[in-house]
């Protein structure tokens, strides 16, 4: 089946393969109709014309300041026409970094059955994700971060009792910075192929379900920071043997964090438990299974006895924040040699 890669973001892919330039007639008409609904002040889609139009971006794909100032983001606006549904082979759709202000995410996105990649982040959309979007069985990547102002009744609240297995092939889900309200829905536990999950900076509340953690054996990135989650940290977290980055900072979580929470986390590189009320309860001779590069545990209870000796085992760490961590007593001699390689060290308010 003919594959179309359609990218209409602020920084396009500069060199889509030449075989993609000659579109089938129906696809060409659908894309031109889609283009006609857009306001394109930078004339980025000028090549979308004629019988053999070029889907390549005429501008360089650079992230340097000069390119961003000259071409910028936040350019495309207007109406997203349902003519996109005629692109039955569409697999990659990127509408990120545009100005679709107050436009809802259209229901017709859910009819793009072959879609594997959908990026709507920073697009200015509002409202809720249409429920039929969760039926896209081929979707592997979904990014709606920094975008939506959701309501509980129209977002996670309406997904709590949703039956069936949603998005069976989804691996990357980014929903950060969305004012998302509600408990972590049970359907997240059904996304068994998730590799990265980003729910950072929303208004999620309630506990982290044990079942959610148990079923996410493929997770490498789990970002839950800057929410209102409460309760304790599930010990099943320690079974996520692929986990590299874990952030539950700035929540209302409490309770003990023990060696069991880190049991199989040999690949962990970034750990952020800061600004929560955890108490680290490990043996004095505990040697963590991981070698982290960044370690943030401010406002956790790490004392009041001796300085955390397990830190000595971390040979690759460059960033340590143990501020306001109830540590008392003298700093051991080994720590001065250890700290010489750090880029950031915060031991304040102890």
C-alpha positions in Angstrom: 0.0 0.0 0.0 1.3 3.5 -0.9 2.8 5.2 2.1 2.4 8.9 2.7 4.4 10.6 5.4 2.6 13.9 6.1 4.5 16.3 8.4 3.1 19.8 8.8 4.9 21.2 11.8 7.1 24.2 12.3 10.3 22.3 11.4 9.5 19.8 8.6 11.6 16.8 7.6 14.0 18.2 5.0 14.5 15.2 2.8 11.5 12.8 2.4 12.4 10.2 -0.1 11.8 11.1 -3.8 9.5 8.1 -4.2 7.0 9.9 -1.9 6.8 13.0 -4.1 4.4 11.5 -6.7 1.1 11.0 -5.0 -1.8 9.1 -6.2 -4.4 11.4 -7.6 -6.9 10.9 -4.8 -4.2 11.6 -2.2 -3.1 14.7 -4.1 -6.6 16.1 -4.1 -7.1 15.3 -0.4 -3.8 17.0 0.5 -4.6 20.1 -1.6 -8.0 20.4 0.1 -6.4 20.0 3.5 -3.9 22.7 2.6 -6.7 25.0 1.4 -8.2 25.0 4.9 -4.9 26.2 6.5 -3.5 29.7 7.0 0.2 29.5 6.0 1.8 32.9 6.5 5.3 31.6 6.0 4.3 29.9 2.7 5.7 26.6 4.0 3.4 24.5 1.9 4.1 26.3 -1.4 5.3 23.1 -3.0 1.9 21.4 -2.5 0.6 22.2 -6.0 0.4 20.7 -9.5 0.3 17.0 -10.4 3.6 16.0 -8.9 3.9 18.2 -5.8 6.8 17.9 -3.4 6.0 17.1 0.2 9.4 18.3 1.3 9.9 21.3 3.5 11.5 24.1 1.6 13.2 25.3 4.8 16.2 23.8 6.6 15.6 21.4 9.5 17.9 23.3 11.9 17.3 24.0 15.6 19.8 26.8 15.8 18.6 30.2 17.0 18.9 31.8 13.5 16.6 29.3 11.9 14.1 29.4 14.7 14.0 33.2 14.5 13.7 33.2 10.8 11.2 30.4 10.3 9.9 29.9 13.8 7.2 27.8 15.2 3.5 28.5 15.6 2.8 29.3 12.0 0.0 27.1 10.6 -3.6 27.8 11.7 -7.1 27.5 10.3 -9.3 24.5 9.8 -8.2 20.9 9.7 -10.4 19.5 7.0 -11.8 16.0 7.1 -10.3 15.3 3.7 -7.4 13.8 5.6 -9.6 10.7 6.1 -9.3 10.0 2.4 -5.6 9.3 3.0 -6.2 5.7 3.8 -2.5 4.8 3.8 -1.5 7.7 6.1 0.9 6.5 8.8 2.7 9.6 10.1 0.9 12.8 10.9 2.6 15.7 12.7 0.6 18.8 13.5 2.8 20.0 16.4 4.0 23.5 17.1 1.2 25.3 15.3 -1.6 27.7 16.1 -4.8 25.7 15.9 -6.2 27.8 18.7 -9.5 26.6 20.2 -9.8 23.9 17.6 -10.9 20.6 19.1 -9.1 17.4 18.1 -11.5 16.2 15.4 -13.3 12.9 15.7 -12.2 11.9 12.2 -8.6 11.3 13.4 -10.0 8.1 14.8 -10.8 6.8 11.4 -7.2 6.9 10.2 -6.8 3.2 10.8 -3.3 2.9 9.5 -1.9 5.8 11.5 1.2 4.8 13.4 2.5 8.2 14.5 0.3 11.2 15.7 1.9 14.3 17.2 -0.4 17.2 18.2 1.8 18.6 20.9 2.0 22.4 21.3 -0.6 22.7 18.5 -3.0 25.0 20.4 -5.8 22.4 20.4 -8.5 22.5 23.2 -11.1 20.2 24.5 -10.7 16.4 25.0 -9.2 13.5 23.1 -12.0 11.9 21.1 -12.7 8.4 22.5 -12.5 6.8 19.0 -8.8 7.8 19.0 -8.2 5.0 21.4 -9.4 2.5 18.7 -6.4 3.2 16.4 -5.0 -0.3 16.6 -1.9 0.6 14.5 -0.9 3.6 16.5 2.6 3.4 18.1 3.3 7.0 19.0 0.8 9.6 20.5 1.9 13.0 21.7 -0.7 15.5 22.9 1.5 17.2 25.4 1.4 21.0 26.2 -1.9 21.2 24.4 -5.2 20.6 25.8 -7.3 22.0 28.6 -9.2 18.9 29.6 -12.2 18.3 31.8 -12.5 15.2 33.9 -15.9 14.3 32.4 -14.4 14.5 29.0 -11.0 12.9 29.5 -9.7 10.4 32.0 -13.0 10.4 33.8 -14.8 9.0 30.7 -12.1 6.4 30.2 -12.3 4.8 33.6 -14.9 2.2 32.6 -14.0 1.9 29.0 -14.1 -1.7 27.8 -11.9 -3.5 25.4 -8.2 -3.2 24.8 -7.2 0.3 23.6 -4.3 1.1 21.4 -2.7 -2.4 21.5 0.5 -1.3 19.7 1.1 2.0 21.5 4.7 2.4 22.7 5.0 6.1 23.4 2.3 8.2 25.1 3.0 11.8 26.0 0.2 13.8 27.9 2.3 16.3 29.9 1.2 19.9 30.7 -2.4 19.4 29.9 -4.3 20.4 33.1 -5.5 16.8 33.0 -7.8 16.0 36.0 -8.7 12.6 37.4 -7.3 9.3 38.7 -4.9 7.2 36.7 -7.4 5.2 34.6 -7.3 1.4 34.5 -6.9 1.5 30.7 -3.3 2.6 31.2 -2.6 -0.8 32.7 -3.9 -2.4 29.4 -1.2 -0.6 27.3 1.2 -3.4 27.8 3.6 -2.4 25.1 4.3 1.1 26.6 7.9 2.1 26.5 7.6 5.7 27.6 4.7 7.3 29.5 4.8 11.0 30.3 2.0 12.5 32.5 4.1 15.2 34.0 2.5 18.4 35.3 -1.2 17.7 35.3 -3.7 17.5 38.1 -3.9 13.7 38.6 -4.8 12.5 42.0 -5.3 9.3 43.9 -2.9 6.4 44.4 -0.6 4.7 41.8 -2.4 1.4 41.2 -0.3 -1.7 41.8 -1.9 -3.4 38.8 -0.7 -0.5 36.6 2.9 -1.0 37.6 2.8 -4.8 37.4 1.7 -4.8 33.8 4.2 -2.3 32.5 7.2 -4.5 32.1 8.5 -2.7 29.0 8.6 0.8 30.5 11.9 2.6 30.2 10.5 6.1 31.1 7.8 6.9 33.6 7.1 10.6 34.4 4.4 11.3 37.0 5.9 14.4 38.6 4.1 17.7 39.3 0.7 16.1 40.0 -1.5 15.5 43.1 -1.0 11.7 43.5 -1.2 10.4 47.0 -0.8 7.2 48.9 2.4 5.1 48.9 4.8 4.0 46.2 3.9 0.4 45.1 6.7 -2.1 45.7 5.9 -3.6 42.3 7.9 -0.6 40.9 11.0 -2.7 41.7 10.0 -5.2 39.0 10.3 -2.8 36.1 13.6 -4.1 35.0 13.8 -1.9 31.9 13.1 1.4 33.7 15.7 4.1 33.1 14.0 7.3 34.1 11.5 7.6 37.0 10.0 10.8 38.3 7.3 11.1 40.9 8.5 14.5 42.2 6.2 17.1 43.7 3.2 14.9 44.5 1.5 14.1 47.9 3.0 10.7 48.1 4.2 9.4 51.5 5.4 6.2 53.2 8.5 4.0 53.2 10.7 3.5 50.2 12.6 0.2 50.7 15.1 -1.9 48.9 12.2 -3.8 47.3 11.3 -0.7 45.4 14.6 -0.9 43.5 15.0 -4.6 43.4 15.4 -5.1 39.6 16.1 -1.5 38.5 19.6 -2.2 37.2 19.1 0.1 34.3 17.9 3.1 36.3 19.8 6.3 35.3 17.6 9.2 36.5 15.6 9.1 39.8 13.5 12.0 41.1 11.6 11.5 44.4 11.9 15.1 45.4 9.3 17.2 47.1 7.3 14.3 48.4 7.2 12.9 51.9 9.0 9.6 51.4 11.2 7.9 54.1 14.0 5.9 52.7 14.3 2.7 54.7 17.3 0.6 53.6 20.1 -1.3 55.4 23.3 0.6 56.3 25.2 -1.8 53.9 22.7 -1.6 51.1 24.3 -1.4 47.6 21.8 -0.3 45.0 21.5 -2.4 41.8 21.6 0.8 39.7 24.2 3.3 38.7 22.3 6.6 38.3 23.5 9.8 36.7 20.9 12.1 38.3 19.6 11.7 41.8 17.0 14.0 43.3 15.6 13.2 46.8 15.0 16.7 48.3 12.4 16.7 51.1 12.7 13.0 51.5 13.6 11.6 54.9 17.1 10.2 54.5 18.3 10.6 58.1 18.6 11.3 60.9 21.4 8.8 61.6 24.5 8.8 59.4 25.1 10.1 55.9 23.6 7.8 53.3 26.5 5.4 52.7 24.9 3.7 49.7 25.7 6.9 47.8 29.3 5.9 47.7 28.5 3.1 45.3 27.3 5.5 42.6 30.2 5.9 40.2 28.4 7.7 37.4 26.3 10.3 39.2 26.8 13.9 38.3 23.7 15.5 39.9 22.8 15.0 43.6 20.0 16.9 45.4 19.7 15.8 49.1 18.4 19.2 50.3 16.0 19.2 53.3 16.5 15.5 53.7 16.8 15.3 57.5 20.5 14.4 57.3 22.5 15.1 60.4 26.0 14.4 61.7 29.3 14.9 60.0 30.0 14.5 56.3 32.2 11.4 55.8 35.7 11.7 54.4 34.9 9.6 51.3 32.2 12.0 50.2 34.7 14.8 49.4 36.4 12.7 46.9 33.1 11.4 45.6 31.7 15.0 45.2 34.7 16.2 43.1 33.1 14.8 40.0 29.7 16.2 40.5 28.2 19.0 38.4 25.5 19.8 40.9 25.4 19.1 44.7 22.7 20.4 47.0 22.9 19.5 50.7 21.1 22.6 52.0 18.6 22.7 54.9 20.0 19.6 56.7 
